[in-house]
Amino acid sequence: MIFVAALVAFALAGLLTPVLARWAHRRNFLDIPNYRSSHVIATPRIGGIALVTSVVVSLGLLQVAGAGVGRDAAVVLAGALAIAGLGLADDFWTLPAVARLVVQSVVAATVVGMVGPFALGWFAPDSRVAMALTVVWIVLLTNGYNFMDGIDGIAASQALVAGIGWAIVALLAGSPDIAALSLLIAGASGGFLLHNWQPAKVFMGDAGSGFVGFLLAALPLLAPTGRVSFLWCGVLLMWPFVFDTGFTVLRRVSRFENILSAHRSHIYQRLVIAGCSHRDVTLVYAGLALLGVLSAILVETHQPMAPLVSILTIAIAAAALWWSTSSRESASDRSSRRAAI
């Protein structure tokens, strides 16, 4: 039944997204390109509402069929819906960054307070440190996902791959609620991606990216009791976005830049500036995400030396991404200098 619901989510997102896009065009609710943009054509930016709606409707069908999720999963979904509402308000009225951060923190803290923190192993399950670290992770990944939604297809394809990865991990561990939510995310993201692939006809917007980012960050909250591996799997399944965001923030801090101000210095943005197409960069990040899926499966199936192998794999892939970006930027600079002579 879960797989049927995922197909429903895929179909709904595929059908609803262009309807919302046409409505946004009629109302002139468009993302107008500026000097920071990676697109050149005014494009609707509320497509994520179709994604959110598809997940909720499909989950409702599961509930009617008697295969719905439990109380904790419903709390996590409610938190994601609150973040989607905040993102929609930001899409319409551009809210202050600090205000968004405060609301995100309150929502994350409320969800963690009701469900409990991640199983960290080093701290007691109900310790304040575990609670605080859990809230920080959810807020950071929610914002990181939003930061990474800057070129055609990258956020939706990451959600598709990570959603499938989470479903595999959850089924291996016997966690039906995580399997249900993650497959619905994957299905809805796949349907949305039909219209968000280069050249994108619609963008996810803050409502969609906040919703997906919050859900993917909070899924480890639903892990079976004491399952520390689920947090590690959560990091592995999101590692391309975690690495890009973390590396970019640290680089900007080292240069004394305002990390809350808009910019185009993410690795994926730099690849596009260096001449790569949105499609190629998105495919690279999807491939990197697949490495995370394989690593998470190794961890969850308790393969020998799985943590070490996964760390080495991700470290090599991250180094390769950085080397490729630097090489392309250097080649692009040389071409520009030759053209100027």
N, C-alpha and C positions, 0 to 999 in steps of 0.2 A: 504493500500500500504506500510505503514511503516513496518508492520509485515512481509510482503513478502520480503522487502529489508533486514530485519534482518536475515531472513532465508538464503537469498543469501550470506550475510556476513558470516554466520556460515559455509555454504557449501564451500565458497571460501577459508576461513581460514583453514578448515579441509583438503582441497585438496592441497593448496599451501605450507602449513607448511612442510610436508615431502619432497616436491620437493626441497625447500630451504635447508633442512637438508642434503639431498643427495649431493647437490652442495657443501655445506660446508665441508662435509666429503672428497669429491674429491679434494677440494682445501686445505685441512688440516686446515681449518679455524675453530678451535675448542677451547673450554674453557678447558684448561688443569688443573686438580685438583692441589691445593697446600694446605698448612697447614691451610689456612683460609676457604677453600671450604667446602661446605656441600655435594658435590657429589664426587664420586670416579672414574668415567669413563669420559674420554674426550668426550665432548658433544658440538654440534653446538650451537652457541649463537646468531643467527640472525633470529630466528623464528618470532620475532616481526615484521619483514618486511611484512610477510604474513598477520599479523593482520592489519597493517597500510593500506596495499593495499586493503584488503577486505572492510574496512570502506570507503575508497575513492571511489572504484568502485561501491559499493552499493549506496553510496550517489549520485554518478553520474547517476545511474539508476533512483533514485527518481527525480533527476533534469529533466531527459528526460521525465519522466511520469508526469511532472508538479506538483510534490509534494515536490520539493526541499526546502532547507532552505534559510533563508533570508541573508542579507548582514552581519549582526553582527555574525551570526553563521558561515558564510564562513570565516570571519576574525579570529575567534577563531580556526577553523580547520586549517587555514593557519599557525597560530602560533604553533599549535601542530605538523604540518608537519615540520616546521623549527626545532623544538626540536627533532623530530625523525631523521632529517638529522644530527644534532649535535651528537645525540646518536650513529648513525651509524658510524660517523667518530671516535667517542671514541671507539666503538667496534673494529674498524680496527687498530687504531693507539694509543690508550690510551692517551687522551688529559689531560693536567694539570687541576686539580680540580678548580683552580681559574679562568682559561680561560672558563671552562664550566659554572661556576657560572655567569661570566660577560655576556656571550652570552644569557644564560637563562633570566637574568634580563632585558637585552635589548629587547628580544623578548616579554617577559611579559609586559614590560612598553609600547611597541609599540601597543600591542593588547588592553591594558587597555586604552591607549590614544585614540584609534580609536573607541572603543566600549563604554567606560565609566567604572567607578569603580562599586564595589558592592554597593547595597543599604544597608547602615549601620545604618541608623536611627539617629545616634548621630552626624553625620557630613553632611554638604551640599553635594549633589550628585557630584559636580564638585570640591570639595575641594582637596587640595594637600595631606592632611592627608588620606582621603579616597582612593585616587589614590595610595599612598605609601603602605598603609596597604593591598590593593588588590594585588599589585605586590609582596609583601612579601609573602602573602598566597600562590599565584600561584607558586612562586619559591620554597618555602619550601615544598609544597606538591609534586611538581614534583620530587624533590630530595628524599623526604621521600619515595615515591613510588619506586624509583630506589633502595633505601637502603633495602626495604622490599622484593625485588625480589631475594630472596636468597635460597629458597628451592622449590622443585617441586610443581607446581600448585598454590602457594599461591597468586601470583600477578594476574594470570588469573582468579582464582576463585573470588577474591575480585572485579575485574572488571566486572565479570558476575553478581554478586549479586548487586553491586552498580549501574551498568547500568540498571538493572531491577527496582531497587528502584527509581532511577532518573526518569525512564519512567513513573512509577506510579504517582510520585509526579507531574511531568510535565503535565500529562493528567488530573489530578485533578485540576490543576491550569490553564489549557488551554494554555499551552506553547508548541506548536507543534515542534518547532526547537529543544528544549531540549529533547523532547520525541524521535525525530528522531535520534539525535546524540547518545543519551544514549542507545537506543535499538540496534543501529549498533555496538556500543562498546560491548554490552552484547553478541550479535550474533557472532561477530568476536572472542571475547575472549573464548566463548564456543567452537568454532571450533578449536582454537589453543589449548585449554585445553585437547582435545582428545589426543594430542601428548606430552603434558607437564605434564600430571598426572604421579605420581610415578609408575614406574621409568621413568623419563623424557627422551624422545628421542631428545628433542631440548629445548633450553632456549629462553626466550623473548629478552634478550639483552637490552642494554641501549636505542636502537632505539625504541623498543616496549614499555618498561616501561616508558620512557620519554614521548612518545606520549600519552599513556593512562593516566599517572599521570597529564600531563598538561591539557588534555581535562576534566577530572573529577574535577580538581581544578578550571577550568575556566567556567564550565557550569552555575554557579550562575550569571555570567555576562549577561546571556541571559534571566534572570528573567523578568517577567512583571514589568513595572515601579513601583518603591517603594515597591516591594515585599521583605521585610527584611527577611521573614521566609526562603527564598531560601538559604541564606548563612548558616543559622542554619541547614537546611536540608543537605547541602553539608558537613558540619562537621559530622553530625550524620551518613551519608552514608559512610563516610571514617574513622570513629572513631577508628577501630582497628589499622589501619596503623598510624593514627595521634598519638594515645596513645603510641604505641610501640616505634615509632620514637622519640617522645617528651620525654618520660621517659628515653630512652636510652641516648639521647643527654645530658639531665640534669644530669644523673648519671655519664657520662663520664666527663662532665665539673666539677662536684664536686670532681672528682678524678684527676683533672688537666691533663686529657688525650687529645690528639690532635683529635678533633672531625672530622677532614677531613681525618684522616688515616683510612685504612681498619681495620676491627675488626670482632669479632663474639660474640658481647655482646647484640645484640637485643634479646628481650624476645623469639621470635620464634626460634632463633638460639640456645638459651640456653635450650629450651625444647628438641630440637633435640640432643644436646650434652648430655642431661640427659637421653636419651634413647628412646624418642618418635620418631615414624616414620614420614617422610615427610607428608604422607597421613593423619595421625591423627592430626598433627598440622595444616595442611591446612584446614581440616574439622572444627577444633575448630575455626579458624579465620573466616571461611565462616559462621559458626553459629553466631559468634559475630557480623558479618556484617549484618546478618538477623535481629538481635535486633535493629541495627541502622535503617534498612528499616522500621520496625514497628514503631519505635519512630518518624521517619520522616513523616510517614503517619499520626500519631497522631497530629503532629505539623501542617501539611498542612491542615488537616480537622478541625482544631481549636477545638479539643476536650478539655473539661474542664481540667485545670491543666496539659496540655500536656507538656509544657516546664519542669515543676518540675518532672513529671513522667519520662520523657526521661532522664533527668539528673541523677535521682536516679537509673534508670535502667542501664545506661552506667557506672556509678560509681561502682555499685555492681558488674557488669560484669568485669570491669577492676581490681577491688580488687580480685575477684575470679581467674582471670588469673594470677595475681602476686602471690597469695597464692599457686596456683597449681604449678607454676614454682619453687618457693622457696622450696616447699615440695619435688618435684621430684629431685631437685638438692641435697637436704639434704640426701634423700634416696640413690641417686647415689653415693654420697661421702661416706656414711656408707658402702655401698657394696664394694666400691673400697678399703677402709681401711681393711675390713674383708678379702678381697682377697689377700691383701698384707701381712697379718700376717702368 
